[in-house]
Amino acid sequence: VLRCTPKGKIKPYIDGRGRQLSVNKYKHLDLVENHIESFNPTISHYRREHAPNVRYLPSDVTINFMHQNFLEKYPEPDFFISYAYYRDQVKKKNISFTQLGHEECEVCESLKIHEHSKDQMVPDCTVCATYLTHIKKANAARSLYQEHAKNNYNDEKSIYFSVDLQKIIMLPRLDTFKKVLFIKRIVAYHESFVPLGKKGNLQPFACVWHEGISGRKKEDLISTFFNFFSHHRDANTITIWLDNCSSQNKNWCLLSFLVYIINSDQISANEIVLNFFEAGHTFMSADSFHHQVEQSLKHQKKTYDFEDFVKAVGAANKSRVDLKIMNYFDFYLWIDYKSQQKISKSTNRVLLKDVVSIKAVRDKFILYTKCNFEEEYSELDFLKKNVMKMSGMARPEPLKGPCGIPVEKKNDILNNLKQVIPQNRKQFWENIPVHS
């Protein structure tokens, strides 16, 4: 029969599995999805290279609270769902409840589920080779970081800090009132520079602002670096540890700024070094300070406005904090001065994602980079020729005014929370800048 049948005429039966909906399938998935979205998950404070689509919820929201709220809102038996089912739907929507210091490394996790163990590495295996390179960089960075912290380098002339932007903080923060969790709140930003090891006379330097003043673009974060360097203008050597976020901490605009600030007369430093942790292994002193801020917010219980948030940040570290409240004129429109032609024609081209250390030296208009902590620095000549001189780069213009929040968001907060916000806290919300 098969020999007499023309080719292509025999077809298998269509698989009938899955064509009929299971009688036990939950029929109100749209309600669950709408309920999850009602908590207004937002993107991370920076775009993680390994998780660009993950959204986050603030620390005053838990998945258990969300599930219980759904059951209270829909008490009928037909709408009942288990905690596990609700949790799975949250996971499918790429919403994270990651806590400070609890981020897992994806490269290390890939090795755990790989068939080769740490004791049985195979040289020609891609997963094993990637892990070995990754863990070598992570251990080298951690070893140098611990050396900086343990040896008590911090003094008036040579200072060692770590820097990070605290994760999602929403205002107002009133976990005792459920209504607050369902409205669109404003985002508060907190970029902190925290000394390593025994701090001596050094204190954390905290820059705080909210989305009504400015955002979290690279120019905004570079402006916090400018304020930090200006605050420590007498230091001779400044070393800063950062996480490995390319968009936030590894961009040509920041590198252009480093050349500008090291050659300016606004600081005394002769050398600035940026060291980068390996992704997934980034715990640092800034994370410990952020934990103290979280504890301060919990102890405060009710954070009605930005001034309350500033008070909580200032109370962290036993109130030993140098606090900088950023206004719109503290943010500058920093310029990327890189020469694309130079970078393209470079015979020793370096990718920023591979760089682990960047050094800026006074009277030099180039930078020095490492792709491995064990190697020597190599030169990075990337600036346009017309700016490679003392008068080549000027301080850019500051913002002309605050960026403001949508007027609908302001009205939503005032109308929905007028019963729970005290009269002496409403002034902030009534006067917050808006845009149409």
C-alpha positions in Angstrom: 0.0 0.0 0.0 2.8 2.4 0.9 4.5 1.8 -2.5 1.3 2.6 -4.4 0.6 5.8 -2.4 2.0 9.0 -3.9 4.5 10.8 -1.8 3.1 13.5 0.5 -0.4 12.0 0.5 -0.1 10.3 3.9 -0.7 12.6 6.8 -0.9 11.8 10.5 -4.1 12.4 12.5 -4.4 15.8 14.1 -3.5 15.7 17.7 -6.7 16.2 19.6 -5.1 16.8 23.0 -5.8 20.3 24.4 -8.6 21.1 22.1 -11.2 20.7 24.9 -10.8 22.9 27.9 -10.4 21.1 31.2 -13.5 21.2 33.4 -11.2 22.2 36.3 -9.6 25.1 34.5 -10.0 28.4 36.3 -12.4 30.5 34.4 -11.6 34.0 35.8 -7.9 34.4 34.9 -8.6 38.0 33.6 -9.8 39.0 37.1 -6.5 37.7 38.6 -4.4 39.5 36.0 -6.3 42.8 36.5 -5.9 42.4 40.2 -2.1 41.9 39.9 -1.8 44.9 37.7 -3.9 47.0 40.1 -0.8 47.1 42.4 1.1 49.1 39.6 4.3 47.1 39.3 7.1 49.2 37.8 10.4 48.7 36.1 13.6 48.3 38.1 15.6 51.4 39.0 17.9 50.5 36.2 17.6 48.2 33.2 19.4 44.9 34.2 21.2 43.4 31.3 20.0 39.9 32.4 16.4 40.9 33.2 15.3 43.8 31.0 11.6 42.9 31.2 11.2 42.3 34.9 8.9 44.6 36.9 9.1 45.2 40.6 6.7 45.9 43.4 7.7 48.1 46.4 8.8 46.4 49.7 5.6 47.3 51.4 3.7 44.8 49.2 3.8 41.1 49.6 2.4 38.3 47.5 0.5 36.9 50.5 -1.2 40.3 51.0 -2.1 40.4 47.3 -3.6 36.9 47.5 -5.6 37.6 50.6 -6.9 40.9 49.1 -8.1 39.0 46.0 -10.0 36.5 48.2 -11.6 39.4 50.2 -12.5 41.2 47.0 -14.1 38.1 45.4 -15.4 35.9 48.3 -17.7 33.8 46.1 -16.7 30.1 45.8 -16.5 30.3 42.0 -13.7 32.9 42.3 -11.6 31.0 44.8 -7.9 30.4 43.9 -5.1 28.9 45.9 -2.0 30.9 47.0 0.2 28.7 44.7 -2.0 29.5 41.6 -1.9 33.3 42.4 1.8 33.1 42.9 2.3 31.3 39.5 0.3 34.1 37.7 2.5 36.7 39.3 5.6 34.8 38.2 4.3 34.5 34.6 3.9 38.3 34.5 7.7 38.7 35.3 7.0 40.6 38.6 9.7 40.3 41.2 9.7 40.6 45.0 13.5 40.6 45.1 14.9 41.8 48.5 18.2 43.6 49.0 21.1 41.3 49.1 19.1 38.3 47.9 19.6 38.4 44.2 20.7 35.1 42.7 23.4 34.7 40.0 22.1 33.3 36.8 25.4 32.0 35.7 25.9 30.1 38.9 22.3 28.8 38.8 22.9 27.5 35.2 25.8 25.4 36.5 23.6 23.9 39.3 21.1 22.5 36.7 24.0 21.6 34.3 25.1 17.9 34.2 28.7 18.8 35.2 29.4 19.7 38.8 32.0 22.1 40.1 34.3 19.1 40.7 33.9 17.7 37.2 34.4 20.6 34.9 34.8 19.9 31.2 37.2 22.3 29.4 35.4 22.2 26.0 31.9 22.6 27.6 30.5 26.1 27.0 28.5 26.2 30.3 31.6 25.1 32.3 33.9 27.6 30.5 31.5 30.5 31.0 31.1 29.6 34.7 34.9 29.4 35.3 35.5 32.8 33.7 32.6 34.3 35.7 33.5 32.9 39.1 37.2 33.9 38.6 36.2 37.5 38.0 33.7 37.4 40.9 36.3 36.1 43.3 39.0 38.5 42.2 36.6 41.5 42.6 35.4 40.2 46.0 39.0 39.7 47.2 40.1 43.2 46.2 36.9 44.7 47.8 37.5 42.9 51.1 41.1 44.0 51.0 40.0 47.7 50.6 37.5 47.3 53.5 39.7 45.3 55.9 42.9 47.5 55.6 41.0 50.6 56.7 42.2 52.7 53.7 39.7 55.5 54.4 41.3 58.7 55.5 41.3 62.3 54.5 43.4 61.8 51.4 42.4 58.3 50.1 38.8 57.3 50.3 37.0 54.0 49.3 33.2 54.0 48.8 30.6 51.8 47.2 27.6 53.3 45.3 24.2 52.1 44.3 20.6 53.3 43.7 18.1 51.9 46.2 15.4 49.8 44.7 11.8 50.8 44.2 10.5 53.2 46.8 6.9 54.5 46.4 5.4 57.5 48.1 3.2 57.8 50.1 4.1 54.6 51.9 1.2 53.6 54.2 0.9 49.9 54.4 -1.9 50.0 57.0 -4.2 51.5 54.4 -5.0 49.1 51.5 -6.3 51.9 49.3 -2.7 53.3 49.1 -1.5 50.2 47.4 -3.9 50.5 44.5 -3.2 54.0 43.3 -0.4 55.2 41.2 2.2 56.7 43.6 5.3 58.6 42.9 8.8 57.1 42.8 11.4 58.4 45.3 15.1 57.9 44.3 18.0 57.4 46.7 21.6 57.1 45.3 24.0 56.4 48.2 27.7 56.5 48.4 28.8 54.4 51.4 32.4 54.1 52.8 34.0 50.6 53.1 35.2 49.0 56.3 36.0 51.1 59.3 34.7 54.4 58.3 36.5 56.8 60.7 35.2 60.3 60.1 33.5 59.3 56.8 29.7 59.0 56.6 27.4 57.7 53.9 26.6 60.4 51.3 22.9 60.1 50.3 21.4 61.9 47.3 17.6 61.9 47.4 14.9 63.2 45.0 11.6 62.2 43.5 10.2 61.9 40.0 8.6 65.3 40.2 12.1 66.8 40.2 13.9 64.6 37.8 14.2 61.0 36.6 16.8 58.3 36.7 18.6 58.7 33.4 22.3 58.5 33.1 22.6 62.3 33.3 20.7 62.3 36.5 22.9 59.6 38.1 26.1 61.3 36.9 24.8 64.5 38.7 24.9 62.6 42.0 28.5 61.6 41.3 29.3 65.3 40.7 27.8 66.2 44.0 29.7 63.4 45.8 33.0 64.4 44.3 32.3 68.0 45.2 31.5 67.0 48.8 34.9 65.1 49.0 36.8 67.8 47.1 39.9 67.5 49.3 40.5 63.8 48.8 43.6 62.9 46.8 42.5 59.4 45.6 38.9 58.3 45.3 38.0 54.6 44.7 34.4 53.6 44.1 32.9 50.2 43.8 29.8 49.7 41.6 27.6 46.9 40.3 28.0 45.8 36.7 24.9 47.5 35.2 25.9 48.7 31.8 23.3 51.3 31.2 23.7 52.9 34.7 27.4 52.6 35.5 29.1 51.8 32.2 28.3 54.4 29.6 30.4 56.9 27.5 28.7 59.8 29.2 30.0 58.8 32.6 33.4 58.2 31.2 33.4 61.6 29.6 32.4 63.1 32.9 35.3 61.3 34.6 37.8 63.0 32.3 36.1 66.4 33.0 36.0 66.1 36.8 39.5 64.8 37.3 40.9 67.7 35.2 38.7 70.4 36.9 39.7 72.7 39.7 36.5 71.8 41.6 38.2 68.8 43.3 41.8 68.1 44.4 41.8 64.4 43.4 44.7 63.2 41.3 43.2 59.8 40.7 39.7 58.4 40.5 39.1 54.6 40.2 35.8 52.8 39.4 35.8 49.1 40.2 33.0 46.8 39.1 31.6 43.7 40.7 30.7 40.7 38.6 27.0 40.4 37.9 25.2 38.4 40.5 27.9 38.9 43.2 27.5 42.5 44.0 26.7 42.7 47.7 28.4 45.8 49.1 28.3 48.4 51.9 25.7 50.4 50.0 23.3 47.4 50.3 23.8 47.4 54.1 23.0 51.1 54.2 19.9 50.6 52.1 18.8 47.9 54.6 19.1 50.4 57.4 16.9 52.8 55.4 14.3 50.1 54.9 14.4 49.5 58.7 14.0 53.2 59.3 11.0 53.4 57.0 9.4 50.4 58.8 10.1 52.0 62.2 8.6 55.3 61.0 5.5 53.2 60.0 3.8 56.0 57.9 5.7 57.9 55.3 3.2 60.5 54.0 5.4 62.6 51.8 8.9 63.2 50.5 10.0 65.1 53.7 9.1 62.0 55.7 11.2 59.9 53.4 14.1 62.3 53.7 13.8 62.0 57.5 13.9 58.2 57.3 17.1 58.3 55.2 18.7 60.7 57.6 17.8 58.5 60.5 19.7 55.5 59.1 23.3 54.7 60.3 22.4 56.2 63.7 21.7 59.5 62.0 25.3 59.7 60.7 24.5 60.6 57.1 25.6 63.4 54.8 22.2 64.1 53.2 21.9 65.9 49.8 18.3 66.8 48.8 18.6 67.2 45.1 16.7 70.1 43.5 16.2 70.5 39.7 19.2 72.9 39.4 21.5 70.1 40.9 20.9 68.0 37.8 23.1 68.8 34.7 22.7 67.8 31.1 26.0 65.9 30.9 27.3 65.3 27.4 28.8 62.2 25.7 32.0 63.4 24.1 33.2 60.0 22.7 34.6 59.9 19.2 32.9 57.0 17.3 35.6 57.2 14.7 38.4 56.6 17.3 36.5 53.7 18.8 35.8 52.1 15.5 39.4 52.4 14.3 41.0 51.3 17.6 43.2 48.2 17.1 42.7 47.2 20.7 39.0 47.8 21.0 37.5 47.2 24.5 33.9 46.5 25.2 32.6 48.3 28.2 30.6 45.2 29.4 34.0 43.4 29.8 35.7 46.2 31.8 36.2 45.6 35.5 38.2 48.7 36.4 38.4 52.3 35.0 41.0 54.8 36.2 41.1 58.6 35.5 44.4 60.5 36.2 44.8 64.3 36.5 46.3 66.1 33.4 45.4 63.1 31.2 42.6 63.2 28.7 42.5 59.4 28.3 41.3 56.7 30.7 42.9 53.5 31.8 40.9 50.2 31.8 41.2 46.6 32.9 39.2 43.6 31.8 40.8 41.5 34.5 41.9 42.6 38.0 45.2 40.7 37.6 46.3 42.5 34.5 47.9 45.9 34.0 45.8 49.0 32.9 45.7 49.7 29.2 45.0 53.1 27.6 41.5 54.1 26.4 41.6 57.0 24.0 38.0 57.8 23.2 37.4 61.6 23.3 36.9 63.9 20.4 40.0 65.9 19.7 38.5 69.3 20.3 37.7 68.5 23.9 41.1 67.0 24.8 42.4 70.2 26.5 41.9 72.1 29.7 39.2 74.3 28.3 37.7 71.6 26.1 34.9 70.5 28.4 32.8 73.0 30.4 30.2 72.2 33.0 26.9 71.8 31.2 23.7 73.7 31.8 21.5 72.6 34.7 17.9 71.7 34.2 15.6 74.7 33.6 13.0 73.4 36.0 11.5 70.3 37.5 10.1 67.6 35.2 6.9 67.2 37.1 4.5 64.3 37.4 1.3 63.7 35.4 -1.5 65.9 36.7 -3.8 62.9 36.8 -1.4 61.1 39.2 -1.4 64.2 41.5 -5.2 64.4 41.5 -5.5 60.7 42.0 -3.4 60.8 45.2 -5.1 63.9 46.6 -8.7 62.6 45.9 -8.2 59.1 47.1 -6.1 59.7 50.1 -7.5 62.9 51.4 -9.0 61.0 54.4 -5.7 59.4 55.5 -3.1 62.1 54.8 -2.9 64.7 57.6 -3.5 68.3 56.7 0.1 69.3 57.4 1.3 66.7 54.8 -1.0 67.7 52.0 1.1 70.8 51.2 3.7 68.7 49.5 1.1 66.9 47.3 -0.7 70.2 46.5 2.6 71.9 45.4 4.3 69.0 43.6 5.3 70.1 40.1 3.1 68.6 37.3 3.2 68.4 33.5 0.3 67.9 31.2 
